[in-house]
């Protein structure tokens, strides 16, 4: 089922949580709402779910306006960051809840409920924990139960609010791959909120980058990462070095003086060399080296005194035999230039 | 000692010792004195006293009225707690403080005030009288007094639980299609039930032991509106110490059995309410994530 959000605004007191949001989510896609805290992403998700109501604007599912419908009528599956499992019910009853509260004429028979719940337990790979209570489960297991509970009612859309937010790094990675795989199996239109750019880029078909109640950019992970539309997106989607500088005949010239333009360079798009290679470059000396991990992180100080973060491959690091306090040349390979007044 | 546990906070022996001594001095020794005194009677005499028609009628009234009062307090206490937690209205703080008044007020004052209002010429009593209900000087009066003194218990036990109740649980229920009544009865009620049961138990226990307020409003007619604590006092005033303690022993055993039963029931009903974040098991089995070729 497709979701259309048109001209939605929401204020909390004097705080503009959302201003004039327009968003279309095609049927069957897995979309990430990505942004820092306070960007309005959770509010937007809750408005889609019917747990919050917009001041102005409309929400439609498959072209049908559902702005005035309550969460109960919208048939959405909602997964909360802190699971919100029913503590006094075991895993089985938690999952069965949505089926049991249906009006009598639509309620499946006990046997049908049983088989549905067991099917979902298989899906979340917790078949042998059906009789456990939420307090007896780990965080990752609880979140999977919450997901199964939301799926039990066969929702038209699945909405997840920071679904992996309160899990530790390892479980989180496992679970988000599993979610991606699950989505590929059941193809339900899904929207999840996250502040973790890595998570959004890895899992989603489309990423909606939000900032201060507005949408900054909508695009595929590749799009938003490699072709950021604004300094904010560039900044938010990865580490970045900011320089004063300007473009000179298609070549970036980086220096220490303010010129009204800001040059954005990702740490892995800066190269270190012992010799200047003729192109754009500047001089620096090495302050600190961290060689743990797939890339070596080198912190340098430019000749005009600014700190710069650079990532080089392990091979390059060994070939150059870099050590602390070395004087080196830094060569930007790919940069983006934005006007200062737009830079955040 | 095999049940001694190692812990970062020392002092198990000391605190347990203190607890036992303290409980002995304050509770156990005085109560055993009651049993001791009662045992000066022969079994036949004891049985004769505790099963006399007057005593039996007083048990019925005491336990019956206490149970009704505690049930009323259970229902309205939860309602009051709900209103105080969920809604904002002018004077909320004042209402909130008023709930504790029955704790602070001397019970005799409460008894006299209630009698004045509920007697046949009182503000409320005259209207009840006109529809044929006699409030003061009847078992109903006893229930009213016991409801009054037991009011704070359920409110004060349920209130913090309602305040802590995860609002997301209600939202989850709504998004799963539950209507308001289903959300209340299936999600909220089971969450507050253990606390409500605790409040009910305390209100019930308090009502069984209540004396001060009841003696004013009940009229103290033997066989009709005489509560057991009053019967005990009456016997004491007649220097019938053994008789008084015999009835006291019956009350004690009765009360203790009931409280124990309710406590066990509560333990059973709250067995899954350990709210702690630490799970009893770690990640049971690894998630069979699809194998991804690392780039």
HADDOCK unambig.tbl for C-alpha pairs under 7 A between the chains (distance, minus, plus):
assign (segid A and resid 71 and name CA) (segid B and resid 174 and name CA) 6.23 0.50 0.50
assign (segid A and resid 71 and name CA) (segid B and resid 175 and name CA) 5.09 0.50 0.50
assign (segid A and resid 72 and name CA) (segid B and resid 174 and name CA) 5.22 0.50 0.50
assign (segid A and resid 72 and name CA) (segid B and resid 175 and name CA) 5.02 0.50 0.50
assign (segid A and resid 72 and name CA) (segid B and resid 176 and name CA) 6.62 0.50 0.50
assign (segid A and resid 72 and name CA) (segid B and resid 177 and name CA) 4.56 0.50 0.50
assign (segid A and resid 72 and name CA) (segid B and resid 178 and name CA) 6.84 0.50 0.50
assign (segid A and resid 75 and name CA) (segid B and resid 175 and name CA) 6.86 0.50 0.50
assign (segid A and resid 76 and name CA) (segid B and resid 175 and name CA) 6.41 0.50 0.50
assign (segid A and resid 77 and name CA) (segid B and resid 175 and name CA) 6.67 0.50 0.50
assign (segid A and resid 78 and name CA) (segid B and resid 172 and name CA) 6.96 0.50 0.50
assign (segid A and resid 78 and name CA) (segid B and resid 175 and name CA) 6.63 0.50 0.50
assign (segid A and resid 84 and name CA) (segid B and resid 168 and name CA) 5.60 0.50 0.50
assign (segid A and resid 84 and name CA) (segid B and resid 169 and name CA) 4.89 0.50 0.50
assign (segid A and resid 84 and name CA) (segid B and resid 172 and name CA) 6.71 0.50 0.50
assign (segid A and resid 85 and name CA) (segid B and resid 169 and name CA) 6.60 0.50 0.50
assign (segid A and resid 86 and name CA) (segid B and resid 169 and name CA) 6.64 0.50 0.50
assign (segid A and resid 86 and name CA) (segid B and resid 187 and name CA) 6.84 0.50 0.50
assign (segid A and resid 87 and name CA) (segid B and resid 273 and name CA) 6.72 0.50 0.50
assign (segid A and resid 88 and name CA) (segid B and resid 190 and name CA) 6.82 0.50 0.50
assign (segid A and resid 88 and name CA) (segid B and resid 191 and name CA) 6.84 0.50 0.50
assign (segid A and resid 88 and name CA) (segid B and resid 272 and name CA) 6.12 0.50 0.50
assign (segid A and resid 88 and name CA) (segid B and resid 273 and name CA) 6.64 0.50 0.50
assign (segid A and resid 98 and name CA) (segid B and resid 176 and name CA) 4.83 0.50 0.50
assign (segid A and resid 98 and name CA) (segid B and resid 177 and name CA) 6.18 0.50 0.50
assign (segid A and resid 101 and name CA) (segid B and resid 177 and name CA) 6.76 0.50 0.50
assign (segid A and resid 101 and name CA) (segid B and resid 178 and name CA) 5.42 0.50 0.50
assign (segid A and resid 101 and name CA) (segid B and resid 182 and name CA) 6.90 0.50 0.50
assign (segid A and resid 102 and name CA) (segid B and resid 177 and name CA) 6.86 0.50 0.50
assign (segid A and resid 133 and name CA) (segid B and resid 272 and name CA) 6.86 0.50 0.50
assign (segid A and resid 135 and name CA) (segid B and resid 274 and name CA) 6.94 0.50 0.50
assign (segid A and resid 135 and name CA) (segid B and resid 275 and name CA) 6.83 0.50 0.50
assign (segid A and resid 135 and name CA) (segid B and resid 279 and name CA) 5.73 0.50 0.50
assign (segid A and resid 136 and name CA) (segid B and resid 279 and name CA) 4.84 0.50 0.50
assign (segid A and resid 136 and name CA) (segid B and resid 280 and name CA) 5.05 0.50 0.50
assign (segid A and resid 136 and name CA) (segid B and resid 281 and name CA) 6.29 0.50 0.50
assign (segid A and resid 137 and name CA) (segid B and resid 279 and name CA) 5.35 0.50 0.50
assign (segid A and resid 137 and name CA) (segid B and resid 280 and name CA) 6.94 0.50 0.50
assign (segid A and resid 137 and name CA) (segid B and resid 281 and name CA) 6.32 0.50 0.50
assign (segid A and resid 138 and name CA) (segid B and resid 279 and name CA) 5.49 0.50 0.50
assign (segid A and resid 138 and name CA) (segid B and resid 281 and name CA) 6.72 0.50 0.50
assign (segid A and resid 138 and name CA) (segid B and resid 282 and name CA) 5.68 0.50 0.50
assign (segid A and resid 138 and name CA) (segid B and resid 283 and name CA) 5.58 0.50 0.50
assign (segid A and resid 150 and name CA) (segid B and resid 176 and name CA) 6.87 0.50 0.50
assign (segid A and resid 153 and name CA) (segid B and resid 176 and name CA) 6.84 0.50 0.50
assign (segid A and resid 174 and name CA) (segid B and resid 289 and name CA) 6.46 0.50 0.50
assign (segid A and resid 177 and name CA) (segid B and resid 289 and name CA) 6.63 0.50 0.50
assign (segid A and resid 178 and name CA) (segid B and resid 289 and name CA) 5.45 0.50 0.50
